[in-house]
Amino acid sequence: MSEFREIPGPAAANALTALRTLRIDRGVAPRRAAWPSRAVWLGVVAAIAAGVAIGAALIFRSAPEVQTVRATLVGSEQADASLVATGYIVAHHKIDLNSKVTGRVKWIGVEKGDRVQAGQVLVELEDEEFKAQRETARGQVEAAQAYLRELQTGLLPEEVEQARLTLEEARATLTNDRVSLQRTRQLSERGLVARQQLDDAQARYEADQQRVDGLAQAYALKKRGPRLEEIQRAEGSLLQAQGQLAYADAQLAATRILAPVTGTILDRTAEKGEVVTTMLASGVAGGPVGSVVALANLEDLQVELDVAQDQFARLRAHQRATITTDAYPDRVYGGALTEVSPQANRQKATVLVKVQVERADGYLRPDMNATVRFITDSPSGASDASSGARRPGGVLVPVNAIRTDRATPYVLVAARDRAVARTVRTISTRGDQFVVEGLTGGEDVIVNSPATVKEGSRIKLPHEGAIR
């Protein structure tokens, strides 16, 4: 009865009044008590219902309001991801082809998107002046070769014999001059000839003597052959001429620009009639251009990512990953971390990394948006993908939903008007979210709840329009 006294309201007062009117007459013989009036019983029931409603309203009004987030089921690939990042597909080796010589484009045989083979001719330049330079260099080589052969072969026997005969003739003349000089000296001593005749005979004799000495040395050189140093000098001249010819050949060959690798033409930057240069290209219309075409092997692609510095520690060398694109989200490619920048970007607080795409196909294009999920290894140290087993998926929940005040982590789930605990195990981290086991997906997980909210606590969900 005291319980009803604490319940306010006119219905409760009417019920108490009705109960006070009830009396038992103990002086009369016992007989069957009359049933209370129907109105009395209706009043009692109404009072009880009102008390329960008021009590429930007071209790619900005191329950804390909590926010919930819907737990999302993710696949096994996403559950295994230790880090998810977005970036762009790039060619592993992009080649901008330039000309080795300056010249005018005579022919260009590719368009953007064409697939070319290694060694295929892409562009030809006008080559008339390069052909002329090659012919000049070839003539210099032939002349140097002929001179070297002459030195190496030596003089003919007839040439040596002719030199000997010339020397003998000079010696005979010298002998005659000596006799003539002696006779003229004797006559001069007798005063029969003038002094001038003696001087002339002396001069003629001395001149012939010098001529004999010179012819004798020449004859000795011809008999011995050319000097070794002269041959070596001729060989050096030949090598120089051959180098000039090789350079001229290379210049001529450079007028045909070939594909260095098998790949796809990404861009065509030159047209027929334009001048291409090895020097600084001109930005003026009609001026010389530097690049001719750009190509890359589209079967050798990478994904370029900027990873935040606070997440960089989650990566390791050669870590496995899965790759998807916005254009074809249903196509999944394997990959591995192959390149990490040796320095960070101070302005963006990121580190540049590259992931090699495995088995790239025609669906992928450079500069496409791509999402990379780096795969976590299994507890045994080897990834489940390598063993052939597929790990089960997980459920994605916010970080602030995980509670750690117990021996095992757990989350509180909103079940009608009460909080129910669910034990979970963290599989991986994705930014400010965890992929966990222990939930089925679709649960309303309580986040940012006060410490007073525990398992079994009454809770009040947000009004319509609040975050769920």
NORCORMO-V40330 format. One record per pair of residues at least 24 apart in sequence whose ideal C-beta (glycine too) atoms are under 7 Angstrom apart, sorted by the first residue. I is the first residue (numbers start at 1). J is the second residue. D is the distance in Angstrom with one decimal. If there is no record, write none. Layout:
# NORCORMO-V40330
i	j	d
I	J	D
I	J	D
This chain:
# NORCORMO-V40330
i	j	d
4	47	6.4
4	51	6.5
7	50	6.9
7	51	4.0
7	54	6.2
9	50	5.4
11	46	4.9
11	47	4.9
11	50	4.8
12	47	4.8
12	50	6.6
12	51	6.7
14	43	5.2
15	43	4.9
15	44	5.3
15	47	3.7
18	43	5.5
59	458	6.8
60	460	6.6
63	458	4.2
63	459	5.7
63	460	4.6
64	450	6.0
64	452	6.7
64	453	5.9
64	459	6.3
64	460	6.7
65	460	4.5
65	462	6.2
66	414	6.8
66	446	4.9
66	449	5.1
66	453	6.3
66	459	4.9
66	461	6.9
67	447	5.6
67	448	5.9
67	462	6.0
67	466	6.6
67	467	5.7
68	414	5.1
68	444	3.9
68	445	6.1
68	446	5.6
68	447	6.9
68	461	6.7
68	468	5.7
69	398	5.6
69	401	6.7
69	445	5.4
69	447	5.3
70	442	6.7
70	444	6.2
70	468	6.1
71	395	4.8
71	396	6.8
71	397	5.3
71	439	5.2
71	441	5.6
71	442	6.4
71	443	4.6
71	445	5.2
72	395	6.7
72	396	4.4
72	441	6.3
73	393	6.3
73	395	5.6
73	441	3.1
74	393	5.6
74	394	5.8
74	396	5.3
74	435	6.2
75	393	4.9
76	390	5.4
76	391	5.0
76	392	6.1
76	393	4.9
77	322	5.3
77	373	6.3
78	373	6.5
78	435	7.0
79	391	6.6
79	393	4.9
79	394	3.6
79	427	5.2
79	428	6.5
79	435	4.7
80	375	4.8
80	376	5.3
80	391	5.7
80	428	6.5
81	373	3.7
81	374	6.2
81	375	6.5
81	428	5.7
81	430	6.4
82	314	5.1
82	374	5.2
82	376	4.2
82	428	5.1
82	429	6.7
83	311	5.7
83	314	4.7
83	315	6.6
83	374	4.6
84	371	6.7
84	373	5.1
84	430	5.4
85	305	4.7
85	307	5.5
85	372	5.4
86	369	6.6
86	370	6.9
86	371	5.2
87	303	5.2
87	304	5.1
87	305	3.7
87	306	6.7
87	370	5.9
87	372	6.7
88	304	5.5
88	367	5.5
88	368	6.8
88	369	6.5
88	370	6.6
89	301	5.6
89	303	5.7
89	364	5.7
89	365	6.7
89	366	5.7
89	367	6.6
89	368	4.6
89	370	5.2
90	302	5.5
90	304	4.9
90	366	5.7
91	296	3.4
91	298	6.9
91	301	6.2
91	366	5.3
92	300	4.4
92	301	6.3
92	302	5.1
93	296	6.4
93	297	6.7
93	300	6.6
94	294	6.5
94	296	4.5
95	260	6.2
95	261	6.9
95	294	6.8
95	295	5.6
95	296	6.5
96	291	4.7
96	294	4.9
97	257	6.0
97	291	6.7
97	292	5.0
97	293	5.1
97	295	7.0
98	278	7.0
98	290	5.8
98	291	5.7
98	292	6.5
99	125	6.7
99	254	6.7
99	257	6.1
99	276	4.4
99	278	6.3
99	292	6.2
100	254	3.9
100	278	6.3
101	125	6.9
101	251	5.5
101	254	4.6
101	255	6.3
101	278	6.5
102	275	7.0
102	276	6.9
102	277	4.6
102	278	5.7
103	255	5.9
103	276	6.5
104	273	6.6
104	275	5.2
105	270	5.5
105	271	6.7
105	272	5.2
105	273	6.3
105	274	5.3
105	276	6.4
107	272	6.7
108	270	6.5
108	271	6.9
108	272	5.9
110	265	5.1
110	268	6.6
110	293	6.3
111	265	6.8
111	268	6.5
112	265	5.5
112	267	6.2
112	268	5.3
113	264	6.7
113	265	6.2
114	265	4.7
115	264	5.2
116	259	4.5
116	262	7.0
116	263	6.5
116	265	6.5
116	295	6.7
117	259	6.6
117	262	5.2
118	259	5.8
118	260	6.6
118	261	5.3
118	262	4.9
119	258	5.5
119	259	6.5
120	258	6.5
120	259	4.7
121	256	5.4
121	258	5.9
122	257	5.2
122	258	6.7
122	259	5.7
122	293	5.9
123	257	4.1
123	270	6.9
123	292	5.3
124	255	6.4
124	256	5.3
125	255	4.0
127	252	5.9
127	255	4.3
130	251	5.1
130	252	4.2
130	255	5.9
131	252	6.2
133	248	4.7
133	251	6.7
134	245	7.0
134	248	4.0
134	249	5.9
134	252	5.4
137	241	7.0
137	244	4.3
137	245	4.0
137	248	4.3
138	245	5.6
140	241	4.2
140	244	6.3
141	241	4.3
141	242	5.4
141	245	5.1
144	237	4.8
144	238	4.0
144	241	4.4
145	238	5.9
147	234	5.4
148	234	4.3
148	235	6.0
148	238	5.4
151	226	4.5
151	230	6.0
151	231	5.0
151	234	5.3
152	231	6.4
154	225	4.4
154	226	6.7
155	222	5.1
159	222	6.6
160	222	5.1
160	223	5.9
163	218	6.0
163	219	4.4
163	222	5.1
164	219	5.7
166	215	5.7
167	215	4.3
167	216	5.7
167	219	5.0
170	208	6.7
170	211	5.2
170	212	4.6
170	215	5.1
171	212	5.4
173	208	5.3
174	208	4.4
174	209	5.9
174	212	5.1
177	204	5.3
177	205	4.2
177	208	4.9
178	205	6.0
181	205	4.7
257	292	5.9
259	295	6.6
261	297	5.9
262	297	6.4
263	295	4.5
263	296	5.2
263	297	4.2
263	298	6.8
264	295	6.2
264	296	6.6
264	298	5.0
265	293	5.7
265	295	5.1
266	294	4.6
266	295	5.9
266	296	5.8
266	366	7.0
267	293	6.6
267	294	4.2
268	293	5.2
269	293	6.7
296	366	7.0
298	360	6.7
299	360	5.3
301	357	4.5
301	360	4.5
301	364	5.7
302	354	4.6
302	355	6.2
302	356	5.5
302	357	6.3
303	335	6.9
303	354	6.8
303	355	4.5
303	357	6.5
303	370	4.7
303	372	5.5
304	352	6.9
304	354	5.5
305	353	5.1
305	355	6.8
305	372	6.0
306	348	6.3
306	350	4.0
306	352	6.0
307	350	6.0
307	351	5.3
307	353	5.6
308	349	6.5
308	350	5.7
309	344	6.1
309	349	5.2
309	350	6.5
309	351	6.2
312	351	5.0
315	353	6.8
315	374	6.3
319	374	5.3
320	375	4.6
320	383	5.8
320	385	6.6
321	355	5.4
321	372	5.1
321	373	6.1
321	374	4.8
321	375	6.1
322	373	4.9
322	375	6.7
323	355	6.8
323	357	6.0
323	370	5.7
323	372	5.4
324	370	6.9
324	371	5.1
325	364	6.9
325	368	5.2
325	369	6.4
325	370	5.1
326	369	4.4
327	368	5.9
328	363	5.2
331	363	5.9
333	357	5.4
333	358	6.3
333	359	6.6
333	360	7.0
334	358	4.3
335	372	6.9
376	428	5.1
394	427	4.7
394	435	3.9
394	436	5.8
394	437	5.7
395	436	5.7
395	439	4.1
395	441	5.0
396	433	5.4
396	435	5.7
397	433	6.6
397	434	5.8
397	436	5.8
397	445	5.3
398	432	6.6
398	433	5.7
398	447	5.3
399	432	5.2
399	433	6.4
399	434	5.9
400	447	5.1
400	448	5.6
401	445	4.6
401	446	6.7
401	447	4.7
402	434	6.2
411	445	5.2
412	446	4.2
412	449	6.3
412	453	6.7
412	455	6.9
413	443	4.7
413	444	6.4
413	445	5.9
413	446	6.9
414	444	4.3
414	446	5.8
414	459	6.3
414	461	6.1
417	458	5.6
417	459	6.3
418	456	6.1
418	457	6.8
418	458	5.9
418	459	6.5
419	446	6.1
419	453	5.6
419	454	6.9
419	455	6.2
419	456	6.8
419	457	4.9
419	459	5.3
420	455	6.6
421	455	4.0
444	468	6.8
